[in-house]
């Protein structure tokens, strides 16, 4: 399968610091890597309804949920670009990940098998100086990847609060140049490391 990257933008602000950093990193991808960008605020997902004990989830055939499902299944690499909101992913991003639960239970989809071996990446901008405050966000993404048997490329962190601030973070911009070139290991839950 040719490499194809899906960039899922989960910011409440268009062209915010997280998106700017993600685009800088994406500029370094080889030209043969297809890129698809989906902004979760421009065509928002409806609230996720957990039907796992009530009925089967039907595969969506139209609208933003169907578009995102098809794009996710077509991607070899899923890049979650979410600012750090209250020490984790944004509400829009969390809603997208909640839909994974439904897709796991959609008859005929076999979402878990489809995602196994693919790679999950994270990009985030945070206003805090200490990067450790983003550990819950990184943990959410790592554990999601581990559950699905995916690889996890880690999280590209940048610092910025006001619009455009991340472009002053020279260390983050330098990391962005090689972020997607690194080998992503198979994701492991923290209790499996050792």
FINU-72260 format. One record per residue: x, y, z of N, C-alpha, C, O in turn. Coordinates in pm, whole numbers, plus 50000, padded with zeros to 5 digits. Layout:
// FINU-72260
XYZXYZXYZXYZ ...
***
This chain:
// FINU-72260
500844988350000500005000050000500895012450000501795013650084 500655021649908501415034049901501095042350026499985041950077 502075049650073501885057550194500895068950169500995076350071 499935070050260498905080350250498645085650390498295078050481 498805098650408498655104850540497345112450550497025120750465 496595109450656495385116850689495715126050805496115121450912 495545138950785495755148850890494385152950943493575158850871 494125149851070492855152951134493085165151223493755164251326 492525176451182492715189051254491635190551359490445191051327 492035191451486491075191951595491085204851674490735204851792 491475215651612491535228551681490225236151666489535234951565 489905244051767488745252851759489075265651684488195273851658 490355267551650490785279551580491395275651446492375268151443 490845280651335491435277351204492835283251193493105294351239 493715275551129495095279551107495805283351237496605292651240 495485276051342496125278151472497525272551476498035267351376 498155273651590499545269451606499745254551577500745250751517 498805246251620498935231851594498905229051445499725221451394 497965235051375497885232951230499135238251160499655231851069 499625249851202500845255251140502015245651157502785243551063 502145239951276503235230451301503045217651220504005212351164 501815212851213501535200751134501855203050986502425194350920 501505214650935501785217650794503285218750769503765214650663 504025224250863505485224750849506075210750843506965208050762 505585201850928506065188050926505665181050797506445173450740 504435183550750503935177050629504705181450505504815173950408 505245193550508506055198450395507265189550370507805189450260 507695182250471508885173850460508585159950407509505152350375 507315156550396506975143350343507375142450196507305152350124 507785130750152508115129150010506915132549923505775130749966 507145137349800506045141349713505085130049676503945132649637 505535117549687504655106449651503735102249765502905093249748 503865108549882502965105649994501725114449978501795126649989 500595107949953499345115349938498925120650075499045113750176 498435133050077497975139350201496505143050187496065148350085 495765140150293494375144550301494235151850435494665146850539 493615163650431493435171850550491935173250577491175177450490 491525169650698490135171150739490095179550866490725176150967 489345190450860489185199350974487885195551045486805196550987 487995191151168486835186351242485865197451281484745194651323 486275210051267485355220951300484605226051177483535232051191 485135223751057484455228950938483215220750903482255226150849 483225207950932482065199250911482005189951032482405178351023 481505195151146481635187751272480885174451274479845172751212 481485165351349480845152451371479715154251473479855162151567 478605147151455477575147551559478105140651684479075133151679 477465143251796477855136351919477825121351896476945116151827 478795114551953478855100051940477825093752032477705097552149 477085084151980476105076752059476595062452072476765055451972 476815058152195477325044752221476175034652217475335034352307 476165026652113475085016952094475545002552116474834993152082 476735000752172477304987352173476474976852245476564965052212 475664981052341474844971152412473394971252365472584963352411 473084980352273471704981752228471484976052088470484969252062 472414979051999472254974551860473584975551789474544981051842 473624970251670474824971451589474934985451532473924992051506 476134989751513476375002351444476274999651294476854989951244 475565008051224475485006851078476615015251018476955025951068 477185010150911478235017850844477625030550786476645029950712 478195042150819477665054650763477935055250613478975050750567 477005060850539477145061350393477265075550340477595077450223 476985085550424477105099450379477375108450499477205104350614 477785120750470478025130450575479435129650631480265121850583 479715137650732481075138550785481575125750849482775122950844 480705117850908481135105250970481605095550862482645089150877 480855094350754481245085350644482545090150580483425082050551 482665103150559483895108550499485105105550586486145101550535 484955107550716486085105250806486405090350818487575086650824 485395081950821485635067450824486395063050699487395056050710 485925067150583486585063250458488025068450453488935061250410 488235080750497489575086550497490485079250595491665077150567 489945075450710490735068250811491145054550757492295050550772 490205047550695490515034350641491485034950523492235025450499 491475045950450492365047350334493775051350373494695050250292 493955056050496495255061450538496185050650590495765041450661 497445051850555498465043550619498955050450746499415043950840 498835063650748499275071750861498145081350899497645088750815 497765081151025496755090451076497485100151168498135096051265 497365112951137498035123351216496955131151289496145138151227 496955130051421496035137651504496725150951536497715151351608 496175161751483496725175151509495735182251601494795188751555 495975180951730495085186751830495885195251926496895190851980 495435207651948496095215452052495895208752188494985200652206 496735212152280496595207152417495505215352485495705226952518 494345209052506493235215452576493035208152708492735196252709 493205215152817493075209252950493855196152960493365186153013 495075196452908496065185752923495765173352841496365162852865 494865174252747494595162852660494165167952523494365179652490 493565159252444493115163052310491875171952321491195172152423 491585179052214490405187652209489125179252208489165167152183 488015185852234486715178952232486425173252093485905162152082 486765180851987486525176051851487335163251824486835153851763 488575163251870489435151551850488925139751931488905128451881 488525142252052488015131452137486765125352074486575113152079 485915133652015484715128451949485115119151834484515108551816 486125123151756486615114551647487085101051703486725090651650 487865101351809488345088851869487175080651926487205068351921 486155087351978484975080152026484315072451912483815061351932 484315078251793483725071251678484485058351647483895049051593 485765057751681486495045351661485805033951736485765022651687 485245036951855484545026651932483375020851853483175008751852 482615029551788481505024951706481985017251584481395007151546 483055022151523483575015351404484105001551438484094992651353 484574999651561485034986451605483874976551607484084964451596 482644981651622481464973051635480564973451512479434968651515 481074979151404480284979851282480444966851204481564963451163 479364959451183479454946651113480084948150975479764957450900 480984938850943481614938650813482754948450795483414948350691 483014956750894484064966950879485424961650923486434964550859 485454954051033486694948751090487734959851107488864958851060 487294970551174488114982551191489444979651259490484984851218 489434971351361490674968351433491694961751341492854965751338 491274951851266492194945051173492674954751065493824954151023 491784963551020492154973150916493224982950966494084987150889 493164986551093494094996451148495404990251197496404997251211 495394977351222496604970751272497764972851174497624970651054 498894977051228500094979051147500204992951088501274996751040 499145000751091499225014551042499875023151150500175018251258 500085035851121500815044451215499965056251258499325062851177 499975058751388499315070451446500395080151492501375076251556 500195092951461501125103651498500325114451569499105115251554 501005122751646500355134151709501145146751685502375146551679 500435157751671501055171051665500235179951757499005180051749 500915187351844500195196151934501005208651966502235208451970 500275219251988500875231552040500325233652180499145231352207 501205237852268500805240452405501395253752450502435258052401 500725260152543501175273052592502135271552710502805281152749 502205259852767503035257152884504485255052842504745249752734 505425259052926506845257552893507345243152912508235238752839 506775235753009507235222253036506445212252951505215211452963 507125204752866506415195552775505705184052847504805177952789 506095181052971505475169953043503965171853062503245162053081 503505184253057502065186253075501265180252959500055178452971 501925177052849501255170752735501255155452746500785148752655 501775149952855501815135352870500435128852861500325118152800 499365134752918498055128352901497615127452755497025117452714 497895137752675497565137552533498355126252464497785118352389 499645125852491500485115352430500015101552474500025092052395 499605100352601499115087552652497835083152583497665071452551 496925092652561495685089552490495985083952352495405073852312 496885090552279497195086052143497955072852145497645063752068 498945071652232499715059252240498815047452275498895036952211 497965049052375497115037952418496085034352312495735022652295 495575044452240494655041652130495345033452022494775023851970 496575037251990497355029751891497665015651941497575006051864 498015014352067498335001152123497114991952118497244980152085 495954997252149494734989152147494454983452008493984972251995 494764991351906494474987051769495664980051702495574976351585 496754978251773497924971751714498624980551612499244975551518 498524993651632499155003151541500565006651588500965003451700 501285013051502502565019151538502255033151590501245039051554 503145038351675502955051851728504245059751707505295056251760 504135070451627505305078651596505605089451697506565097051680 504805090251804505035100351906504285113151874503475113651782 504585123351952503905136251939504935147251915505895148751991 504725154651809505535166451780504955177951861503815182051838 505735183051954505295193752042505855207151997507015208151958 505015217352003505455231051976504855240252080503825237152140 505495251252102505025260752201504395272752134504965278552041 503215276352181502555288152126501185290152185500455280652210 500845302652208499535306052260498815315352162497715312252115 499425326652133498835336052037499005330451895499925322751869 498105334451804498215329651666499615332151608500135343251615 500195321651553501505322651489502695320951581503825320551535 502455320051712503565318851808504475306851780505685307751798 503895295751735504685283651716505775285751611506785278751611 505575295251521506585297851418507835304351476508845305651407 507775308451603508945313751673509675302751750510775304951801 509055290951760509655279751833510615272451739510235262851671 511845277051737512825271751642513125256951667513405249551573 513075252651793513335238451822512215229651765512495219151708 510975234051780509855226351725509925225851573509665215451513 510265237151511510365237451365511495228351316511385222151210 512565227551393513655218451357513205203951370513515195651284 512465200651477511945186951494510965183451383510895171951340 510205193451338509205191051233509865186351104509235179051026 511095190251080511775186550955512035171650943512135166350832 512145164751056512445150351052511385141751121511525129551129 510325148051169509345140751251508765128651179508755117651235 508305130351058507675119250986508685109950920508295099850861 509955113050929510985104450871511425093550969512055083850929 511095095251096511525085551196510745072451184509625072251134 511365061851229510705048851231509775048351351510205050551464 508525045451328507545044951436507465030751490507155021451416 507725029051620507655015551677506215011151701505295019351703 506034998451719504734993051754504334998951889505124998751983 503135004151898502665010252023502504999552130502064988352102 502845003152250502704994252365502015001852477502245013752495 501174994952551500615000852671501735002652772502704995152768 501655012352863502735014552961503045002053043504204999753079 502054993853074502304981853154503034970953075503524961253133 503104972552942503814962652858505274966252840506074957852800 505634978652868507024982952851507874976452959507424974353072 509074973452922509894967653028511074961152982511844955853063 
***
